[in-house]
Structures are given as C-alpha cells and as structure tokens.
C-alpha cells in the first residue's frame, strides 16, 4: 500500500512566556483534516516521536509535537540508554502542570490558524511522561479524543504545585482511552485500578486497555520492551478513536 505523501516542518508557537518549538507533519493538500497533538516521552521530541507524528499524518491528520522540555532544556532529545533515562527524568521533575497545559493549549490554538485543519475539537496522544500529560490535557475543553499510553504517576504524582492528575478527573470532557501493560514496573495494577475507578465514578467516556505480558514502553520500536502485537492492537484502537471523534 502506498502511503500518503506528507510534509514536515518545525514551527515556533507563542506560549506566553516562551516561544515553543512544535514539530508538525501534515498530508499534502488542502484538507481539511482533524488535528492531533503528540506528547513526548521523557526523551524529548526525538526520532521516535517524530515518527509517530508522521505516522498520524499519513492517516490523514495534522499532527503536532510540542517540545515539552523547552523551558528546562531547549532542543533536548536523546535515546534510551540508562544514562538517557536518568537525564530525561531529571527534566521531567522540573516541569509544571500549568505550563504543560499552557503549551498544549498554545499548540491547539496554532492549529486553529491553519486552513488545512477542520474546525472543532482536537485529538491528543501521549507516551510515558506524555501519557501522564495526556491525562492532564484531557481536561482541556478542546481535546475530544485522548490516547494515554502507560502514563506513570497519574494517581500520586504532580508536576509542580497543584493536584495530582487523578484529582483532575472530574474536569475531563472528551473521550479518554488508556493503554497499559501488565508487566509495567512503573505502573502497579493498583494504579490502573485507581484510574479506572475515578473515571467510572466521574462518568467519563473512557476505555482502559491492558496488554498481558507487555512492559513499559511497549509501543516504542526503539526500546527493548517493544511488544509488536500489543503495539499493533493499540494502534488500531487509536485509529478507531480518532476516526470516530475527528473524522
């Protein structure tokens, strides 16, 4: 099958106190297409995140990956060695939820200036650190379809001052799909149960998908924990979510 031709570029978006780099991929042509914000792992907007952004564009969306570490480390991207993990975690703990949401909203606002983007809500997908941030982003009025992959710390960790992500659950207005692996050492089963209970208690439109034998990072084909079967199934579910809400 021939993949649709896409174009890519990095743009600078005004996010209040900073100018935020955003990697953009979109199909060639006039559209209009739905928009999807892609939220990075702790490793920055690296090759894997750019690949995902381009992959979403080939499905017929304008995909945008803001550099969520820009305040802490402009231009940061890295790989997946133990040393890379330590550096990425150091930057993660310096982030602030209000700033993260501001940057995501700024990215969404930028989509509204693009003639190729159809009016209405946007999608959001995030992995690892970005999976946690996607749960936060689900509270934004503009996000209507959110895919959160193995976001650790949702029940008990806050980025900066303010409530943990789980306590923000009542403010979620879109449809949220969460993806977890049963062997994820960063996310105990009790955390998944807490997330499920909060979503149910607050009557959030959601689904939780758990993959037996899958570990943290199972979607990333550049990590040793990559699980092709789980990744393929999750990708189909993400496409179904975006097609239903953004198509």
Secondary structure, DSSP 8 states (H G I E B T S, - for coil): -----EEEEEEEEE-SSSEEEEEEEEESSS--BEEEEEE-BTTBS-HHHHHHHHHHHHTTEEEEEE-TTTTTSTT-B---SHHHHHHHHHHHTT--HHHHHHHHHHHHHHHTT-TTB-SS-EEEEEETHHHHHHHHHTTSTTEEEEEEES-TTTTT--SSSS--GGGGGGG--SEEEEEEETT-TTS-HHHHHHHHHHHHHTT--EEEEEETT--TTTT-TTSTT--HHHHHHHHHHHHHHHHHHH-
